[in-house]
Amino acid sequence: MSKAKYKNKLEEAREKAQKNLQQAMSELEDVRKRSKEEKKNVQEQVDQLKRQIDLLDKQNAMLEQDKNQLREQGELRIRELKKRVSEAEKTAQIATETKRKFTEDRFESAC
């Protein structure tokens, strides 16, 4: 092969290698950009999920507080109702005794 042909082939190979290098560098830059964008998107999703978790934690705490308050109100209502039942039973007992005494008194006065 002549020196000129060899030089020409060498120049073509160098240009081809340079073109391939530039293409590879361009693809690498594209991959880096996509990776950076994907990382940003993932971070945004993570941040959004963290905000949702915080909101759910706050809602859970409020629900827990509501549950405790309702339980306390229920217990108080039960105590009040038990007290009223006890008072009603005492009143019924007094009424029964009064009726019995009245009946006995009527019977004794009739005799």
Accessible surface in RSA format (square Angstrom, percent):
REM  Atomic radii and reference values for relative SASA: ProtOr
REM  Chains: A
REM  Algorithm: Lee & Richards
REM  Probe-radius: 1.40
REM  Slices: 20
REM RES _ NUM      All-atoms   Total-Side   Main-Chain    Non-polar    All polar
REM                ABS   REL    ABS   REL    ABS   REL    ABS   REL    ABS   REL
RES MET A   1   169.47  87.8  82.38  54.5  87.09 207.4  95.74  81.4  73.72  97.7
RES SER A   2    62.40  52.7  48.34  64.5  14.06  32.4  52.19 111.1  10.21  14.3
RES LYS A   3   176.78  86.2 165.50 101.5  11.27  26.8 113.73 102.4  63.04  67.2
RES ALA A   4    75.50  69.4  63.28  97.6  12.22  27.8  69.67  98.1   5.83  15.5
RES LYS A   5   134.70  65.7 132.15  81.1   2.55   6.1  78.21  70.4  56.49  60.2
RES TYR A   6   130.33  60.8 130.18  74.1   0.15   0.4  89.89  67.6  40.44  49.9
RES LYS A   7   143.54  70.0 141.83  87.0   1.71   4.1  85.69  77.1  57.86  61.6
RES ASN A   8    88.18  60.8  82.74  80.0   5.44  13.1  17.60  42.4  70.58  68.2
RES LYS A   9   125.05  61.0 121.41  74.5   3.64   8.7  69.90  62.9  55.15  58.7
RES LEU A  10   102.22  56.9  98.91  70.8   3.31   8.3 101.87  71.5   0.35   1.0
RES GLU A  11    69.59  40.0  67.51  51.1   2.09   5.0  34.38  66.5  35.21  28.8
RES GLU A  12    91.01  52.2  86.48  65.4   4.53  10.8  36.49  70.6  54.52  44.5
RES ALA A  13    57.43  52.8  47.08  72.7  10.35  23.5  53.57  75.4   3.85  10.2
RES ARG A  14   135.23  56.8 128.36  65.4   6.87  16.4  69.88  95.5  65.35  39.6
RES GLU A  15    95.22  54.7  89.38  67.6   5.84  13.9  31.99  61.9  63.23  51.6
RES LYS A  16   139.42  68.0 134.58  82.6   4.85  11.5  81.81  73.6  57.61  61.4
RES ALA A  17    59.54  54.7  50.17  77.4   9.37  21.3  55.40  78.0   4.14  11.0
RES GLN A  18    81.52  45.6  79.00  57.7   2.52   6.0  26.68  56.8  54.84  41.6
RES LYS A  19   144.10  70.3 141.03  86.5   3.07   7.3  85.68  77.1  58.42  62.2
RES ASN A  20    78.79  54.3  74.47  72.0   4.32  10.4  25.21  60.7  53.59  51.8
RES LEU A  21    95.10  53.0  90.53  64.8   4.58  11.5  94.60  66.4   0.51   1.4
RES GLN A  22   107.23  60.0 101.22  74.0   6.01  14.3  33.50  71.3  73.73  55.9
RES GLN A  23   100.38  56.1  94.01  68.7   6.37  15.2  32.56  69.3  67.82  51.4
RES ALA A  24    53.39  49.1  46.63  72.0   6.76  15.4  49.49  69.7   3.90  10.3
RES MET A  25   115.76  59.9 110.18  72.9   5.57  13.3  96.83  82.3  18.93  25.1
RES SER A  26    61.60  52.0  53.08  70.8   8.52  19.6  30.33  64.6  31.27  43.8
RES GLU A  27    95.82  55.0  94.51  71.5   1.31   3.1  38.31  74.1  57.51  47.0
RES LEU A  28    86.12  48.0  82.33  58.9   3.79   9.5  85.59  60.1   0.52   1.4
RES GLU A  29    79.79  45.8  79.49  60.1   0.30   0.7  33.02  63.9  46.77  38.2
RES ASP A  30    65.52  45.9  63.96  63.7   1.55   3.7  11.47  27.0  54.05  53.9
RES VAL A  31    75.37  49.6  74.79  67.7   0.57   1.4  74.87  65.1   0.50   1.3
RES ARG A  32   138.37  58.1 132.01  67.3   6.36  15.1  45.35  62.0  93.01  56.4
RES LYS A  33   115.64  56.4 112.72  69.2   2.92   7.0  63.07  56.8  52.57  56.0
RES ARG A  34   130.55  54.8 129.79  66.2   0.75   1.8  57.44  78.5  73.10  44.3
RES SER A  35    62.15  52.5  56.77  75.8   5.38  12.4  23.00  49.0  39.15  54.8
RES LYS A  36   157.16  76.7 151.32  92.8   5.84  13.9  98.81  88.9  58.36  62.2
RES GLU A  37   105.54  60.6 103.92  78.6   1.62   3.9  36.80  71.2  68.74  56.1
RES GLU A  38   106.95  61.4 105.78  80.0   1.17   2.8  37.56  72.6  69.39  56.7
RES LYS A  39   156.14  76.2 149.29  91.6   6.84  16.3  98.53  88.7  57.61  61.4
RES LYS A  40   129.72  63.3 123.30  75.7   6.42  15.3  72.22  65.0  57.50  61.2
RES ASN A  41    77.63  53.5  76.55  74.0   1.08   2.6  17.23  41.5  60.41  58.4
RES VAL A  42    85.36  56.2  85.36  77.3   0.00   0.0  85.36  74.2   0.00   0.0
RES GLN A  43    90.95  50.9  90.33  66.0   0.63   1.5  37.36  79.5  53.59  40.6
RES GLU A  44    91.60  52.6  87.76  66.4   3.84   9.1  41.20  79.7  50.40  41.2
RES GLN A  45   108.40  60.6 107.30  78.4   1.10   2.6  30.25  64.4  78.15  59.3
RES VAL A  46    55.59  36.6  54.81  49.6   0.78   1.9  55.36  48.1   0.22   0.6
RES ASP A  47    52.59  36.8  51.02  50.8   1.57   3.7  13.10  30.8  39.49  39.4
RES GLN A  48    90.09  50.4  90.06  65.8   0.03   0.1  13.68  29.1  76.41  57.9
RES LEU A  49   100.54  56.0 100.46  71.9   0.08   0.2 100.46  70.6   0.08   0.2
RES LYS A  50   117.23  57.2 115.96  71.1   1.27   3.0  70.72  63.7  46.50  49.5
RES ARG A  51   149.50  62.8 143.43  73.1   6.07  14.5  73.94 101.1  75.56  45.8
RES GLN A  52    83.33  46.6  81.73  59.7   1.60   3.8  29.43  62.6  53.90  40.9
RES ILE A  53    97.51  55.5  97.11  72.3   0.40   1.0  97.49  70.2   0.02   0.1
RES ASP A  54    78.64  55.1  76.54  76.2   2.10   5.0  17.41  41.0  61.23  61.1
RES LEU A  55    99.47  55.4  97.47  69.7   2.00   5.0  98.99  69.5   0.49   1.3
RES LEU A  56   108.33  60.3 104.94  75.1   3.38   8.5 105.33  74.0   2.99   8.1
RES ASP A  57    85.13  59.6  78.70  78.3   6.44  15.2  25.89  60.9  59.24  59.1
RES LYS A  58   136.56  66.6 131.73  80.8   4.83  11.5  80.36  72.3  56.20  59.9
RES GLN A  59    80.84  45.2  79.42  58.0   1.42   3.4  26.64  56.7  54.20  41.1
RES ASN A  60    96.23  66.4  94.55  91.4   1.68   4.0  14.29  34.4  81.95  79.2
RES ALA A  61    61.99  57.0  49.94  77.1  12.05  27.4  57.16  80.5   4.83  12.8
RES MET A  62   120.84  62.6 119.76  79.3   1.08   2.6  96.25  81.8  24.60  32.6
RES LEU A  63   118.34  65.9 114.68  82.0   3.65   9.2 115.05  80.8   3.28   8.8
RES GLU A  64    80.43  46.2  78.13  59.1   2.30   5.5  35.99  69.6  44.43  36.3
RES GLN A  65   123.81  69.2 119.01  87.0   4.79  11.4  34.68  73.8  89.13  67.6
RES ASP A  66    68.36  47.9  67.63  67.3   0.73   1.7  17.46  41.1  50.90  50.8
RES LYS A  67   106.76  52.1 102.02  62.6   4.74  11.3  66.18  59.6  40.58  43.2
RES ASN A  68    49.57  34.2  49.57  47.9   0.00   0.0  14.05  33.8  35.52  34.3
RES GLN A  69    95.69  53.5  93.12  68.1   2.57   6.1  24.35  51.8  71.34  54.1
RES LEU A  70   117.94  65.7 110.85  79.3   7.09  17.8 111.18  78.1   6.76  18.2
RES ARG A  71   124.57  52.3 113.53  57.9  11.04  26.3  55.98  76.5  68.60  41.6
RES GLU A  72   110.85  63.6 106.66  80.7   4.19  10.0  36.81  71.2  74.04  60.5
RES GLN A  73    92.92  52.0  87.13  63.7   5.79  13.8  39.25  83.6  53.66  40.7
RES GLY A  74    30.64  37.8   0.00   N/A  30.64  37.8  30.05  82.5   0.59   1.3
RES GLU A  75    80.69  46.3  78.23  59.2   2.46   5.9  28.82  55.7  51.87  42.4
RES LEU A  76    89.71  50.0  89.71  64.2   0.00   0.0  89.71  63.0   0.00   0.0
RES ARG A  77   121.60  51.1 120.59  61.5   1.01   2.4  46.22  63.2  75.38  45.7
RES ILE A  78    93.54  53.2  92.80  69.1   0.74   1.8  93.42  67.3   0.12   0.3
RES ARG A  79   141.32  59.3 134.90  68.8   6.42  15.3  69.27  94.7  72.05  43.7
RES GLU A  80    76.12  43.7  72.93  55.2   3.19   7.6  31.66  61.2  44.46  36.3
RES LEU A  81    73.22  40.8  73.14  52.3   0.08   0.2  73.17  51.4   0.05   0.1
RES LYS A  82   140.66  68.6 134.02  82.2   6.64  15.8  83.35  75.0  57.31  61.0
RES LYS A  83   136.40  66.5 129.48  79.4   6.92  16.5  78.58  70.7  57.83  61.6
RES ARG A  84   145.74  61.2 141.15  72.0   4.59  10.9  46.29  63.3  99.46  60.3
RES VAL A  85    84.59  55.7  82.59  74.8   1.99   4.8  84.54  73.5   0.05   0.1
RES SER A  86    44.67  37.8  43.34  57.8   1.33   3.1  23.97  51.0  20.70  29.0
RES GLU A  87    86.75  49.8  84.92  64.2   1.83   4.4  37.44  72.4  49.31  40.3
RES ALA A  88    60.13  55.3  49.00  75.6  11.13  25.3  55.96  78.8   4.17  11.1
RES GLU A  89   113.01  64.9 105.51  79.8   7.50  17.9  44.93  86.9  68.08  55.6
RES LYS A  90   125.51  61.2 124.93  76.7   0.58   1.4  72.66  65.4  52.84  56.3
RES THR A  91    89.50  63.7  87.95  89.2   1.55   3.7  63.79  85.7  25.71  38.9
RES ALA A  92    55.95  51.4  48.50  74.8   7.45  17.0  55.14  77.6   0.82   2.2
RES GLN A  93   109.19  61.1 102.94  75.2   6.25  14.9  30.95  65.9  78.24  59.3
RES ILE A  94   113.52  64.6 113.21  84.3   0.31   0.8 113.34  81.6   0.18   0.5
RES ALA A  95    58.41  53.7  47.60  73.5  10.81  24.6  54.30  76.5   4.11  10.9
RES THR A  96    90.99  64.7  85.99  87.2   5.00  11.9  65.52  88.0  25.47  38.5
RES GLU A  97    76.81  44.1  76.51  57.9   0.30   0.7  20.59  39.8  56.22  45.9
RES THR A  98    82.02  58.3  78.15  79.2   3.87   9.2  65.86  88.5  16.16  24.4
RES LYS A  99   149.99  73.2 144.39  88.6   5.60  13.3  92.23  83.0  57.76  61.5
RES ARG A 100   118.42  49.7 112.62  57.4   5.80  13.8  63.31  86.5  55.11  33.4
RES LYS A 101   118.90  58.0 118.90  73.0   0.00   0.0  63.05  56.7  55.85  59.5
RES PHE A 102   121.48  60.8 118.20  73.2   3.28   8.5 121.05  73.4   0.43   1.2
RES THR A 103    77.55  55.2  75.81  76.9   1.74   4.2  64.75  87.0  12.81  19.4
RES GLU A 104    77.72  44.6  75.12  56.8   2.60   6.2  31.49  60.9  46.23  37.7
RES ASP A 105    87.94  61.6  82.79  82.4   5.14  12.2  26.13  61.5  61.81  61.6
RES ARG A 106   154.20  64.7 149.35  76.1   4.85  11.6  33.25  45.4 120.96  73.3
RES PHE A 107   140.72  70.4 135.63  84.0   5.09  13.2 140.30  85.1   0.42   1.2
RES GLU A 108   123.35  70.8 106.36  80.5  16.99  40.5  37.96  73.4  85.38  69.7
RES SER A 109    95.94  81.1  57.40  76.6  38.54  88.8  53.10 113.1  42.83  60.0
RES ALA A 110    87.45  80.4  45.58  70.3  41.87  95.2  56.72  79.9  30.73  81.4
RES CYS A 111   119.82  90.6  56.48  63.0  63.34 148.9  45.58 115.5  74.23  80.0
END  Absolute sums over single chains surface
CHAIN  1 A    11150.0      10454.4        695.7       6416.3       4733.8
END  Absolute sums over all chains
TOTAL         11150.0      10454.4        695.7       6416.3       4733.8
